[in-house]
Amino acid sequence: MTGQERIGGARRMAATAGVLGGTFLAAIEMTVVAAAMPTVADQLGGLAWYSWVFSAYLLASTVSIPLWGKLSDLYGRRRFYLWCIGIFLLGSALSGAARSMPELIVFRTLQGFGAGGLMPLGMSIIADHYTLQERGRTQGLLSAVWGIASVAGPLAGGYITALLSWRWVFYLNIPFGILAAVMVGAALRDPVPGPRRTVDYAGAGLLMTSVTLLMLGVGQTGVAGRAAWAAAAYAGAAGFGWWLVRIERRAPEPMVPLDLLADRMVASIAGIGLMVGAAMFSAISYVPLLVQEGLGGTAVEAGRALTPLVLGWVVISVIAGRLVHRIGYRPMVLGGLSAVTLAFIGLAAITAATPVWVLRADLILMGMGMGTAMLSLVLAMQSAVARRHLGVATSFGQFTRSIGGAVGVALFGAVIAGAVASNGDPAPARMLEAIHRVFGLTAAVTGFAVLAALRMPGGRAHELVHPDHAPQPPVAKTPRRTESGGGRGRAEERPRATIAST
């Protein structure tokens, strides 16, 4: 991307507000629909398609993440951010008008394809227009918005469905999405056109195909009678992945720049991201199950179980964003992952006799650890790469977390399925034992993530920044000539203006 205009003042505030709005929409859409789905299934029928309403959205958003990041690097953030909002809103409008479950699944796929770019492109826009010192605070604000949306989603979905209709769960996205698009569109400008660059469509297609097959295989893992389908999907994902690597090595503008993985920081973050994603989705999926099935709580209590985790995440994101630049990335990631590991060990020891405050304190610790680690990983990734790779690197970080989450949930789900398979209606004690096993495995995964974090380069944040992000040399304004003897002009230098680092 060339000629990226740096903005400040009111324009930067407007762009930030628009990005926060887009992030809120993308985050809340993953949870707000859950509260409405029982009503949707009753009215549209097709209960067998129930899970696909969620899976289609998650799959489309995951496979599209790298594509949006790369396109924004090549041609600018503004146009593709607006494209993402437009596709997301079109999918929302069509989903609200769906007349059957298959229609809803197709429209949710379209919605997810647009949502896949909102979070990574929003983080890239922030990185474009904020200095390294400012970026931590602003990215922390993005994390806080994500957390608030996650808590508000189920509650909002329930009220909207009860007071209006399940269709308004989708329709209400439209006015807020338009407002976010107007703010971003008015504040940002497209970059100055540079030399025409080839889009790696072959790489994009192979990447999407291999990831789709991987996630389909993950979805079939542990399902009775689907072992052959899962094996075929995994084999296809491996084959297309091998083909992708061959194509990307020769592509002039690869969809997945393999040279980035040669960087020690990027490679470490990619590995950690896979494991952190597995841990995050393990908590989201199985903490409510622990409360309701293992501890005998109500559905309402299960729905509220994650609130302490999210609150801890929101609070620490604001604080960590201010500290990471002073302390450095590696200590923050190590501290956060260590806290997450201890929290999962604690969850593995929770029983019906455990006081409620212990569970809540454990989840607050987990949320604080995840918020610290994930915010630090995002900032480290953005500062480690050249500006021309900023979008694809940011997207790659989110992409690895999504893949890790999908794989982790499937594998941990197989543990739960084993307990259910041996007894069609397992006793709470047996279910609790299986959930404890899942949390023990998750603690092992995050423990490996701590070891992987030790490979991250040490030092303060400003010592690890890529030269592209370093402060640029002062630029002198055009000299002003003054009259001197003999009618010859003498250049009088004006004060130099320093360009802020980004």
C-alpha positions in Angstrom: 0.0 0.0 0.0 1.4 3.4 -1.0 0.6 6.9 0.0 -1.3 6.1 3.1 -2.5 9.4 4.6 -1.9 9.8 8.3 -4.8 11.5 10.0 -5.2 13.1 13.4 -7.6 15.2 15.4 -11.3 14.9 14.8 -10.8 12.7 11.7 -8.8 10.1 13.7 -11.4 10.2 16.5 -14.2 9.6 14.0 -12.3 6.7 12.3 -11.7 5.2 15.8 -15.3 5.5 16.8 -16.4 3.8 13.5 -13.9 1.0 14.0 -15.2 0.5 17.6 -18.7 0.3 16.2 -17.7 -2.3 13.6 -15.9 -4.3 16.2 -18.9 -4.3 18.5 -21.2 -5.5 15.6 -18.8 -8.4 14.7 -18.4 -9.4 18.3 -22.0 -9.3 19.4 -23.2 -11.2 16.4 -21.4 -14.3 17.6 -23.5 -14.4 20.8 -26.7 -12.4 20.2 -28.1 -15.0 17.8 -27.7 -17.8 20.3 -30.5 -16.4 22.5 -32.8 -16.1 19.5 -32.1 -19.5 17.9 -34.7 -21.6 19.9 -37.4 -19.3 18.6 -36.0 -19.4 15.1 -36.0 -23.2 15.1 -39.6 -23.2 16.2 -40.8 -20.9 13.5 -38.7 -22.0 10.6 -38.4 -25.7 11.5 -35.3 -27.6 10.4 -33.9 -28.4 13.9 -31.4 -30.7 12.3 -29.8 -27.6 10.7 -29.6 -25.8 14.1 -25.8 -26.0 14.6 -25.1 -25.0 11.0 -26.4 -21.5 11.6 -23.4 -21.0 13.9 -20.9 -23.1 12.0 -21.6 -21.4 8.7 -20.9 -17.9 10.2 -17.8 -19.1 12.0 -16.4 -20.9 8.9 -17.0 -18.0 6.5 -15.5 -15.4 8.9 -12.4 -17.6 9.5 -11.5 -18.4 5.9 -12.0 -14.8 4.8 -9.7 -13.2 7.4 -6.4 -13.6 5.5 -8.0 -12.4 2.2 -9.2 -9.1 3.7 -5.9 -8.5 5.4 -3.9 -9.0 2.2 -6.2 -6.9 0.0 -6.1 -4.0 2.5 -2.3 -4.2 2.4 -2.3 -3.9 -1.4 -5.0 -1.3 -1.9 -5.8 0.4 1.4 -8.0 -0.2 4.4 -10.9 2.2 3.7 -12.5 0.5 0.7 -12.2 -3.0 2.0 -13.4 -2.0 5.5 -16.5 -0.5 3.8 -16.9 -3.6 1.7 -16.8 -5.8 4.8 -19.5 -3.7 6.5 -21.6 -3.7 3.3 -21.4 -7.5 3.0 -22.1 -7.9 6.7 -25.2 -5.7 6.5 -26.5 -7.3 3.4 -26.2 -10.7 5.1 -27.9 -9.3 8.1 -30.9 -8.0 6.1 -31.3 -11.2 4.2 -30.9 -13.3 7.4 -33.8 -11.2 9.0 -35.9 -12.0 6.0 -35.1 -15.7 5.8 -38.1 -18.1 5.3 -36.3 -21.4 6.0 -33.3 -22.7 7.9 -31.3 -23.5 4.7 -31.9 -19.8 3.5 -30.8 -18.6 6.9 -27.6 -20.7 6.8 -26.7 -19.3 3.3 -27.3 -15.7 4.5 -25.4 -16.3 7.7 -22.5 -17.5 5.5 -22.6 -14.2 3.6 -22.8 -12.3 6.9 -19.8 -14.1 8.3 -17.7 -13.4 5.1 -18.1 -9.7 5.7 -17.5 -10.1 9.5 -14.2 -11.8 8.9 -12.6 -8.5 7.9 -14.1 -6.1 10.5 -11.9 -7.1 13.5 -8.5 -7.4 11.7 -9.0 -4.4 9.4 -10.1 -2.4 12.4 -7.0 -3.3 14.3 -4.9 -2.4 11.2 -6.6 1.0 10.9 -5.7 1.7 14.5 -2.1 0.6 13.9 -1.9 2.9 10.8 -2.9 6.1 12.6 -1.6 5.7 16.2 1.9 5.8 17.5 3.4 2.9 19.3 2.8 4.5 22.6 -0.8 5.3 21.8 -1.5 2.0 20.1 -1.6 -0.1 23.3 -4.3 2.1 24.9 -6.4 2.1 21.7 -6.1 -1.7 21.1 -7.0 -2.2 24.7 -10.2 -0.2 24.1 -11.0 -2.5 21.2 -10.5 -5.5 23.4 -12.8 -3.9 26.0 -15.5 -3.4 23.4 -15.2 -7.0 22.4 -15.7 -8.1 26.0 -18.7 -5.8 26.5 -20.3 -7.1 23.3 -19.8 -10.7 24.4 -21.6 -10.1 27.7 -24.4 -8.0 26.2 -25.1 -10.4 23.3 -27.1 -13.1 25.0 -29.0 -10.6 27.1 -29.8 -8.3 24.1 -30.8 -11.3 22.0 -33.3 -12.5 24.6 -34.9 -9.1 25.0 -35.1 -8.3 21.3 -36.7 -11.7 20.6 -39.2 -11.3 23.4 -40.2 -7.7 22.8 -39.9 -7.5 19.0 -39.0 -10.6 16.9 -36.0 -12.7 16.2 -35.7 -11.0 12.9 -34.8 -7.8 14.6 -31.7 -9.5 16.0 -30.4 -9.1 12.4 -32.3 -5.9 11.3 -30.9 -3.8 14.2 -27.4 -4.3 12.8 -28.3 -2.1 9.8 -28.6 1.4 11.3 -25.5 0.9 13.6 -23.5 -0.6 10.7 -24.4 2.3 8.4 -23.3 4.8 11.1 -20.0 3.0 11.5 -19.4 2.9 7.7 -20.2 6.7 7.4 -17.7 7.6 10.1 -14.9 5.4 8.7 -15.6 6.4 5.1 -15.7 10.1 5.9 -12.5 10.1 8.1 -10.2 7.9 5.9 -9.0 8.4 2.4 -7.9 5.7 -0.1 -4.1 5.7 -0.7 -2.5 7.2 -3.7 -2.7 4.5 -6.5 0.7 2.9 -7.0 2.0 0.3 -9.5 -0.6 -2.3 -10.4 0.0 -5.4 -8.2 -1.3 -8.9 -8.9 -3.7 -10.4 -6.4 -2.8 -13.9 -5.5 -6.2 -15.4 -6.3 -4.8 -19.0 -6.6 -3.4 -18.7 -3.1 -6.6 -17.3 -1.7 -8.6 -20.1 -3.2 -6.3 -22.8 -2.0 -6.1 -21.3 1.5 -9.9 -21.1 1.8 -10.3 -24.6 0.5 -7.7 -26.1 2.8 -9.1 -24.3 5.9 -12.7 -25.2 5.0 -11.8 -28.9 4.8 -9.8 -28.7 8.0 -12.8 -27.1 9.9 -15.2 -29.6 8.3 -13.0 -32.4 9.4 -12.8 -31.0 12.9 -16.5 -30.8 13.1 -16.8 -34.5 12.2 -14.2 -35.6 14.8 -15.7 -37.6 17.5 -19.1 -38.0 15.8 -20.2 -41.6 15.6 -20.1 -43.0 12.1 -18.2 -40.0 10.7 -14.6 -41.1 11.1 -14.2 -41.8 7.3 -15.6 -38.3 6.5 -13.3 -36.7 9.0 -10.2 -38.6 7.6 -11.1 -37.6 4.1 -11.5 -34.0 5.1 -8.1 -34.0 6.9 -6.4 -35.6 3.9 -7.9 -33.0 1.6 -6.8 -30.2 3.9 -3.3 -31.5 3.9 -3.2 -31.9 0.2 -4.5 -28.4 -0.6 -2.2 -27.0 2.1 0.9 -28.6 0.5 -0.2 -27.2 -2.9 -0.7 -23.8 -1.2 2.9 -23.8 0.1 4.2 -24.5 -3.4 2.1 -21.7 -5.0 3.0 -19.2 -2.3 6.8 -19.7 -2.7 6.5 -18.5 -6.3 3.8 -15.8 -6.0 4.9 -12.2 -6.4 2.4 -11.1 -3.8 1.6 -14.2 -1.8 -1.6 -14.4 0.2 0.5 -16.0 3.0 4.0 -14.4 3.0 6.0 -17.4 4.1 9.0 -15.2 4.7 7.2 -13.7 7.7 7.3 -17.1 9.5 11.1 -16.9 9.3 10.9 -14.0 11.8 11.3 -15.3 15.3 8.7 -13.0 16.8 6.0 -13.8 14.1 6.7 -17.6 14.3 6.4 -17.5 18.1 3.2 -15.5 18.0 1.7 -17.9 15.4 2.3 -20.9 17.6 1.1 -19.2 20.8 -2.0 -18.0 18.9 -3.0 -21.6 18.1 -2.8 -22.6 21.7 -4.4 -19.4 23.1 -7.3 -19.9 20.7 -7.9 -23.4 21.9 -7.9 -22.2 25.5 -10.2 -19.3 24.9 -12.8 -21.4 23.1 -12.4 -24.2 25.7 -13.5 -21.7 28.4 -16.3 -20.2 26.4 -17.7 -23.7 25.5 -17.2 -25.7 28.7 -17.4 -23.3 31.6 -21.2 -23.0 31.1 -21.3 -26.8 30.8 -19.4 -27.1 34.1 -22.0 -24.9 35.9 -25.1 -26.5 34.5 -24.2 -30.2 34.0 -21.3 -30.7 36.4 -22.5 -28.5 39.3 -26.2 -28.7 38.8 -26.8 -25.0 38.1 -29.7 -23.5 36.2 -29.6 -22.4 32.5 -29.6 -18.8 33.7 -26.6 -19.4 36.0 -24.8 -21.1 33.1 -25.4 -18.2 30.8 -24.0 -15.8 33.4 -21.0 -18.0 34.2 -18.6 -16.2 31.9 -19.4 -12.7 33.1 -16.5 -12.6 35.6 -14.1 -13.8 32.8 -15.2 -11.1 30.5 -15.1 -8.4 33.2 -11.6 -9.3 34.1 -10.7 -9.2 30.4 -12.2 -5.7 29.9 -10.6 -4.2 33.0 -7.1 -5.6 32.3 -7.2 -4.6 28.6 -7.3 -1.0 29.6 -4.5 -1.4 32.1 -2.3 -3.7 30.0 -2.5 -1.3 27.0 -0.7 1.3 29.1 1.9 -1.0 30.6 3.0 -3.1 27.6 5.1 -0.4 26.0 7.1 0.0 29.3 7.4 -3.6 30.3 7.8 -5.3 27.0 5.9 -8.0 25.1 7.5 -11.1 26.4 7.0 -10.5 30.2 3.3 -9.5 29.5 2.6 -12.6 27.5 4.4 -14.9 30.0 2.5 -13.4 32.9 -0.8 -13.6 31.1 -0.4 -17.2 30.0 0.8 -18.2 33.4 -2.3 -16.8 35.0 -4.5 -18.6 32.4 -2.7 -21.9 33.2 -3.2 -21.5 36.9 -6.9 -20.6 36.3 -7.5 -23.8 34.3 -5.8 -25.9 37.0 -8.2 -24.2 39.4 -11.2 -25.1 37.2 -10.1 -28.7 37.1 -10.5 -28.8 40.9 -13.9 -27.2 41.1 -16.6 -29.4 42.7 -20.2 -28.9 43.9 -18.8 -28.2 47.4 -16.6 -25.3 46.2 -17.8 -21.9 47.2 -19.2 -19.8 44.3 -16.7 -17.0 45.0 -13.8 -19.3 44.2 -15.2 -20.1 40.8 -15.7 -16.4 40.1 -12.3 -15.4 41.3 -10.8 -18.2 39.1 -12.6 -16.9 36.0 -11.6 -13.3 36.8 -7.9 -14.5 36.9 -8.4 -16.3 33.6 -10.0 -13.2 31.9 -7.1 -11.0 33.1 -4.6 -13.5 31.9 -6.2 -13.8 28.5 -6.7 -10.1 28.1 -3.1 -9.4 28.9 -1.6 -12.1 26.7 -3.8 -11.5 23.6 -3.4 -7.7 23.6 0.3 -8.1 23.9 0.4 -10.6 21.1 -1.5 -8.3 18.7 0.8 -5.4 19.5 3.9 -7.5 19.2 2.8 -8.8 15.8 2.0 -5.4 14.4 5.3 -3.9 15.5 7.4 -6.8 14.3 6.5 -6.6 10.6 7.0 -4.1 7.8 4.1 -1.7 7.2 3.3 -3.3 3.9 2.6 -6.5 5.8 0.6 -4.9 8.6 -2.8 -6.0 7.4 -1.9 -9.6 6.6 0.1 -10.0 9.8 -2.8 -8.7 12.0 -5.2 -11.0 10.1 -2.8 -13.9 10.5 -2.7 -13.5 14.2 -6.5 -13.6 14.5 -6.6 -16.5 11.9 -4.3 -18.7 14.0 -6.5 -18.1 17.1 -9.6 -19.0 15.2 -8.1 -22.2 13.8 -6.7 -23.2 17.2 -10.1 -22.6 18.8 -11.9 -24.7 16.2 -9.5 -27.6 16.6 -9.3 -27.3 20.3 -13.1 -27.4 20.8 -13.4 -30.4 18.6 -10.7 -32.4 20.4 -11.9 -31.4 23.8 -15.5 -32.2 22.7 -14.3 -35.7 21.9 -13.4 -36.1 25.6 -16.9 -35.1 26.6 -18.4 -37.3 23.9 -16.5 -40.2 25.3 -18.2 -39.8 28.7 -21.6 -39.5 27.1 -21.1 -42.5 24.7 -20.3 -44.8 27.6 -23.5 -43.8 29.3 -26.3 -42.1 27.4 -27.3 -40.0 30.4 -24.2 -39.6 32.5 -24.5 -38.7 36.1 -23.3 -35.3 37.2 -20.2 -36.9 38.8 -19.2 -38.5 35.6 -19.8 -35.4 33.6 -17.8 -33.4 36.1 -15.0 -35.8 35.8 -15.0 -35.4 32.0 -15.1 -31.6 32.2 -12.2 -31.7 34.7 -10.2 -33.7 32.2 -10.9 -31.1 29.5 -9.7 -28.3 31.8 -6.6 -30.3 32.7 -5.8 -30.8 29.1 -6.3 -27.1 28.4 -4.0 -26.3 31.3 -1.3 -28.4 29.6 -1.9 -26.6 26.3 -1.5 -23.2 27.9 1.6 -24.5 29.7 3.1 -25.3 26.4 2.2 -21.8 25.3 4.2 -20.4 28.2 7.2 -22.4 26.9 6.6 -21.1 23.4 6.5 -17.5 24.8 10.0 -18.0 26.1 11.2 -18.0 22.5 9.8 -14.5 21.9 12.6 -11.9 21.6 13.1 -10.0 24.9 13.5 -6.3 25.4 11.3 -3.2 25.6 8.7 -2.6 22.9 10.6 0.3 21.3 13.7 -2.0 20.9 11.8 -4.6 18.9 10.0 -2.3 16.5 10.5 -2.9 12.7 12.5 -0.1 11.0 9.3 0.8 9.0 7.6 1.9 12.3 10.6 3.8 13.7 10.6 7.6 13.8 11.4 9.1 10.4 14.0 11.7 9.8 12.9 15.3 10.2 11.6 16.8 7.0 12.5 20.4 6.2 9.9 22.7 4.8 10.6 24.5 1.5 13.4 27.1 2.1 12.3 30.7 2.0 14.7 33.1 0.2 15.5 36.5 1.6 17.1 39.4 -0.2 20.8 39.9 0.3 23.5 41.9 -1.3 23.9 41.7 -5.1 20.3 40.7 -5.5 21.2 37.0 -4.8 18.9 35.1 -2.6 20.0 33.2 0.5 18.1 30.3 1.7 16.8 30.7 5.3 15.9 27.4 6.8 12.6 27.2 8.6 12.0 25.0 11.6 11.8 21.3 10.8 8.7 19.3 11.4 9.1 15.8 12.8 6.8 13.1 11.6 5.4 11.0 14.5 6.2 7.4 14.5 3.4 5.0 13.7 
